[in-house]
Amino acid sequence: MYAIIECGGKQYRVQEGDILKVEKLAAEVGSTITIDKVLLLGGDKTTVGTPLVEGAKVSCKVMKQDKDKKVLVFHYKAKKNIRKRYGHRQPFTSLLIEKIEKVKKAAKKADAETAEA
């Protein structure tokens, strides 16, 4: 089973056991987070969301918080002796995809009826 999720304004195709590098999230290393923005669930039966798949979620474990390799940027203007060189390191969060699950609609209705009683 695989899923397409949205995280940090980008979309990723994930499976259980994948390690994913996303934009920095405010979470501690070793903690578990849940991503509710699931756009598609694939496998035996594909479910496409409008825009999100209702009741679907992906559980992830935060592996590490780090910075990417340095990207060097160089600006210069010809014949003007103007040169600027600087670098940028983008922070990221590394996630381990632990579980992809979808809650059945019937189960939701049963839970709602139990809560009302």
N, C-alpha and C positions, 0 to 999 in steps of 0.2 A: 504494500500500500504506500502511496506517496501523496503529498499535498503541496499545493502552491500557497504560500503564506506571504503576507505583507508585513514588513518590519523596517522601520526607519525610512519609509517612503520608497522602498524598493521591494521587488517581488522575488521570491526564492522558491525553487523546487526542492523539497526535502523528503527524505525517507528516514525511518528509524535507524539510529546508529550513525547518521551523518554528523560531521562537525562543520559548523557554519560560522562564517566571519561576518558580523553585522555591525552597523553603526553603534557607537557606544551607548549602552543602556545603564540606567542607574540600578545596579543589582550587585550584591556581594558575590565573590567567588565561592562556588560550592552550593549556592542557593538554587532553587528551582523556580522558573517562571513559566507562565502560561500565555501563549499567543492565541488570541481569539479571532484575529483577522485571517480566516482561512477562505481563500477564493475558490479553490477547487480541491476535491478529493478524488484520487484515481486508484485504480486497482481492477478488481473484477467488475465493479460497477462504478462508472464515473459520475460524480455529482458536481455540477457547476453551480456556483452561488450567484445570487442576483442582488447585490454584488458579493455578499458573503454567504457561506454555507451555514445555515442555522444549526446551532448545537455542536459544531465542530470546534475542536481545540487541539493545540499541539503543546506538549509539555517538554520543556528544555531545561538542561542543567548548565549553569554558567561555569565554563572551564577556566577562562582567564580574561583579565582586562589588560590590554597592552596598546602599544602604538605600532603602526605600520612602518615600513622602510621609509627613509627620508626621500622626498621628492625635491630636487633642486630646481629653482626657478631663477632665470637670468634675464634681466631687462637691460637693454642698452640702446642708445641712440647713436647712429653712425655720425662720425665727424664732429661730435659735440663733447666727447670725453665724459659721457654719462653712462655709468655702469652700476647695476645693483644685482647682487647675488644673495639669495636667501633660500632657506629650506622649510619644508612643512612635513610634520609627522601626524597623520590622521589617527586619532584614537579609535579602537574597535573593541568589541566584545566577542569572544569565541564561545559558541553554544554547542552542546551535544544534544541532538534530538533524541529524546527518550521514548516518547509515546505519541501516536497520532490516533485520536479517537473522535467518534461521532455519537452523540446522544440520540437515541431513537425518539421519534415524535410521540409514540405511544407511551414511552416511559415518562416523558415530560407531562403528558396529560394525567397519568396515574399519580405522579408526584403532586401536581396541582390539586387534584381531587383529594388526596390525603391531607394536604395542607389546609384545605377549606374545612374538612371535617373536624 
